[in-house]
């Protein structure tokens, strides 16, 4: 018997969970919808994050501990308003202090400066996982259900397995340690006191190069201006493209980014179009095709 796909995670579902968790969802503003739905409560209240599935509960608990530890280490970051993650209607829910309004958009150099701080840190007093870029591929394809072509799903699974194996042989240039795991300018908030790191759910202990390859991929696939990438590398102090393992790590992240799009394909024609566009460019091994952010 074919597996029945899980119900889609959309704003309506997330608001229902928010209400069951005891928050006034009618006055909440949806700030973002991806792996989590992020709501700002009315009147300058806290920010509430609703996870897509119960599988994310442990990760969200670790994110809370990580935020507290980073603050203790002097790394500017978002702070939890409640130290506990709760499970409501099968969805993990966390509550965070609201950051002051941004004074300007974050740039690549802002991100690089924060990564320099993070990459100097020792291991925290609690375990961090490896940064398994490809761990979510199966879940994202499952969430897509029948919205994606089975041949495309099979292609991504084969590519996942191939690059997972290739990554085991990488020799890093930098010393492994704590990393952000999804190092993009959108995960930096520039408030009155300067840059702060946000979205810590992929914080890990692994190759520091993980945090640098993200921007190299942004240059190639998402149209990051060359001068922004140059500012990023200059501020950090090294260009990851000089590393022999850059191509393998970059292509693994491409695979994950493509599969991530699949979970949004059900009921969202724009997401399905972008998913197909990404798969086609990977099948053609064409790095010149620009991907659209989602």
Order of alpha helices (4+ residues) and beta strands (2+ residues): alpha-beta-beta-beta-alpha-beta-beta-alpha-alpha-alpha-beta-beta-beta-beta-alpha-alpha-alpha-alpha
